[in-house]
Amino acid sequence: MTRLFAGTPFDRPPECERCGQLEEKCECPPPEPSPPTFAAPGTQTAHLSVEKRKRGKVVTVIRGLAADENDLPALLTKLKTFCGAGGTLQEASIELQGRHVDRLRNELKAIGYKVKG
């Protein structure tokens, strides 16, 4: 009697690609995840604007930076430290408390981003 997958890789139990042992007996450490790759800052344009919120609060907003192409949490931390202000991520935009357009324009250009606004 011939089995459906006889002689194919599906007929054999799975083996480890690194050591060749059965996966059940393999003691290889799991592979390390590759670090994420981000787009170069020079290929992106950051759009700066100032918005007024409830009770007269002023917020500087940075838009135009794709979340999957940038490390937005790290960029937010760097900009908050640079401006000495609080801030948050809202979807794909960075919001910093206060009016910091001129300072952020210079800092984003120093990092390598193109800046509008």
C-alpha positions as CSV (number, residue, x, y, z in Angstrom):
1,M,0.0,0.0,0.0
2,T,1.4,3.3,-1.0
3,R,0.9,6.3,1.2
4,L,-0.2,9.7,-0.2
5,F,3.0,11.5,0.8
6,A,5.4,8.5,0.7
7,G,9.0,9.6,-0.1
8,T,8.2,13.4,0.2
9,P,9.3,15.8,2.9
10,F,5.8,15.5,4.3
11,D,6.3,11.8,5.0
12,R,9.2,12.4,7.4
13,P,9.0,14.1,10.8
14,P,10.3,17.7,10.8
15,E,14.0,18.2,11.4
16,C,15.9,21.2,12.7
17,E,17.5,23.2,9.9
18,R,20.7,23.9,11.9
19,C,21.5,20.6,13.7
20,G,19.5,18.1,11.6
21,Q,17.9,16.4,14.6
22,L,14.2,15.9,15.0
23,E,12.5,19.1,16.2
24,E,11.3,17.3,19.3
25,K,14.9,16.5,20.3
26,C,16.6,19.7,19.1
27,E,18.3,21.8,21.7
28,C,19.3,24.7,19.4
29,P,18.5,28.2,20.8
30,P,15.7,30.0,19.0
31,P,16.9,32.3,16.2
32,E,17.4,35.9,17.2
33,P,14.9,38.2,15.6
34,S,16.4,40.5,13.0
35,P,16.4,44.2,14.0
36,P,13.7,46.3,12.3
37,T,14.8,48.3,9.3
38,F,13.7,51.9,9.0
39,A,13.7,54.3,6.1
40,A,16.4,56.9,5.9
41,P,15.4,60.3,7.3
42,G,16.5,62.1,4.2
43,T,13.7,60.4,2.2
44,Q,10.9,61.6,4.4
45,T,9.3,65.0,5.0
46,A,8.1,66.1,8.4
47,H,5.2,68.6,8.4
48,L,5.1,70.9,11.4
49,S,2.1,72.8,12.7
50,V,0.8,74.4,15.8
51,E,-2.7,73.6,17.0
52,K,-4.8,75.1,19.8
53,R,-6.6,72.6,22.1
54,K,-9.1,72.8,24.9
55,R,-8.7,75.6,27.5
56,G,-6.2,77.4,25.2
57,K,-3.4,74.8,25.3
58,V,-1.0,75.0,22.4
59,V,0.5,71.8,20.9
60,T,3.1,71.4,18.2
61,V,2.3,68.5,15.8
62,I,4.6,66.6,13.6
63,R,2.9,64.7,10.8
64,G,4.1,62.9,7.6
65,L,6.4,60.3,9.2
66,A,5.1,56.8,8.6
67,A,5.0,54.7,11.8
68,D,6.2,51.5,10.1
69,E,9.2,53.4,8.5
70,N,10.4,55.2,11.7
71,D,11.0,54.4,15.4
72,L,8.5,57.0,16.5
73,P,8.6,56.3,20.2
74,A,12.4,56.8,20.2
75,L,12.0,60.0,18.2
76,L,9.3,61.2,20.5
77,T,11.6,60.6,23.5
78,K,14.5,62.5,21.9
79,L,12.3,65.5,20.9
80,K,10.7,65.7,24.4
81,T,14.1,65.8,26.0
82,F,15.4,68.3,23.5
83,C,12.4,70.7,24.0
84,G,12.0,70.0,27.7
85,A,8.3,69.4,27.2
86,G,5.7,66.6,27.4
87,G,4.4,64.9,24.4
88,T,2.5,61.9,23.0
89,L,2.0,59.8,19.9
90,Q,-1.4,60.1,18.3
91,E,-1.7,57.5,15.5
92,A,1.0,58.5,13.1
93,S,1.7,62.0,14.5
94,I,3.9,63.3,17.3
95,E,2.4,66.0,19.6
96,L,4.6,68.1,21.9
97,Q,3.2,70.5,24.5
98,G,3.9,74.1,23.7
99,R,5.0,76.1,20.7
100,H,8.3,74.6,19.5
101,V,8.2,74.9,15.7
102,D,11.5,76.7,15.3
103,R,13.4,74.4,17.7
104,L,11.9,71.3,16.2
105,R,12.6,72.5,12.6
106,N,16.3,72.8,13.4
107,E,16.5,69.5,15.3
108,L,14.7,67.5,12.7
109,K,16.9,69.0,10.0
110,A,20.0,68.1,12.1
111,I,18.7,64.5,12.3
112,G,18.3,64.5,8.5
113,Y,14.6,64.9,7.9
114,K,13.2,67.3,5.3
115,V,10.9,69.8,7.1
116,K,7.9,71.8,5.9
117,G,5.9,74.2,8.1
